[in-house]
């Protein structure tokens, strides 16, 4: 509810055994402040019997924390 997804583009999808790895480029816009977060994340999916049983996301934690501080500060300004 807090973000609009402006871009979500998977790239370099690689299957290996029962896992599938992918890099995803994204741009999210914070609805309250209009600030955008742009970056990439990694997905690792585990598949068993043709079904997704686990999905892990790996983010640039420092980037996400800095963005959260930015929008928290900006959202409190009047």
Secondary structure by P-SEA (a helix, b strand, c coil): ccccccbbbbccccccccbbbbcccbbbbcccccbbbbbbbbbbbbbccccccbbbbbcaaaaaaaaaaaaaaaaacc
